Amino acid sequence: MQQQIRDHGDGRMDKGVHEMFVREHTEGKLLPPELPGHVIASLALRAPSSLSGQFLSWDGEECKEFRKPE
């Protein structure tokens, strides 16, 4: 999806957003989807009710135990 945005998004989406996608890729800042995807799947299966209703970042401290082992 990110490749498609970089290749075909120019002129079809906000210029600043498109430039951000291109820049993030060029600078090597984009994540492989498996990293946040693993956390999302793990949270769906094992999240304690204490996290319910909170805004969480996949790489936040509260999600540490749900990350893929390195």
C-alpha positions as CSV (number, residue, x, y, z in Angstrom):
1,M,0.0,0.0,0.0
2,Q,2.8,2.4,0.9
3,Q,4.5,1.7,-2.4
4,Q,1.3,2.4,-4.3
5,I,0.9,5.7,-2.4
6,R,4.5,6.7,-3.3
7,D,4.1,5.7,-7.0
8,H,0.6,6.9,-7.7
9,G,-0.3,9.4,-5.0
10,D,1.3,12.5,-6.4
11,G,-1.4,14.8,-7.7
12,R,-4.1,12.5,-6.2
13,M,-3.6,13.3,-2.5
14,D,-2.5,16.2,-0.4
15,K,1.0,17.2,-1.6
16,G,2.4,17.4,2.0
17,V,1.1,13.9,2.9
18,H,2.5,12.4,-0.3
19,E,5.9,14.0,0.3
20,M,5.9,12.6,3.9
21,F,5.4,9.1,2.5
22,V,8.2,9.5,0.0
23,R,10.5,11.1,2.6
24,E,9.8,8.5,5.3
25,H,10.7,5.7,2.8
26,T,13.8,7.5,1.5
27,E,15.0,8.0,5.1
28,G,14.3,4.4,6.1
29,K,11.7,5.3,8.7
30,L,8.8,3.1,7.6
31,L,8.1,0.0,9.6
32,P,7.6,-3.5,8.3
33,P,3.9,-4.1,8.9
34,E,4.7,-7.2,11.0
35,L,5.9,-5.1,13.9
36,P,2.8,-3.1,14.7
37,G,0.6,-5.8,13.2
38,H,1.9,-8.3,15.8
39,V,1.0,-6.0,18.6
40,I,-2.5,-5.3,17.3
41,A,-3.2,-9.0,16.9
42,S,-1.7,-9.8,20.4
43,L,-3.8,-7.0,21.9
44,A,-6.9,-8.4,20.2
45,L,-6.3,-11.8,21.7
46,R,-4.8,-11.1,25.1
47,A,-5.3,-7.4,26.2
48,P,-6.4,-7.0,29.8
49,S,-9.5,-5.1,30.4
50,S,-7.5,-2.4,32.1
51,L,-6.3,-1.2,28.6
52,S,-9.9,-0.9,27.4
53,G,-10.8,2.6,26.1
54,Q,-7.2,3.8,26.1
55,F,-5.4,5.3,23.1
56,L,-2.2,3.1,22.8
57,S,0.8,3.3,20.6
58,W,2.1,0.0,19.3
59,D,5.6,0.9,20.7
60,G,4.4,2.4,24.0
61,E,5.5,1.0,27.3
62,E,2.0,-0.4,28.0
63,C,2.3,-2.6,24.8
64,K,5.8,-3.9,25.5
65,E,4.6,-7.4,26.5
66,F,2.6,-7.7,23.3
67,R,5.5,-7.0,20.9
68,K,7.2,-9.7,18.8
69,P,10.2,-11.2,20.6
70,E,13.4,-9.9,19.1
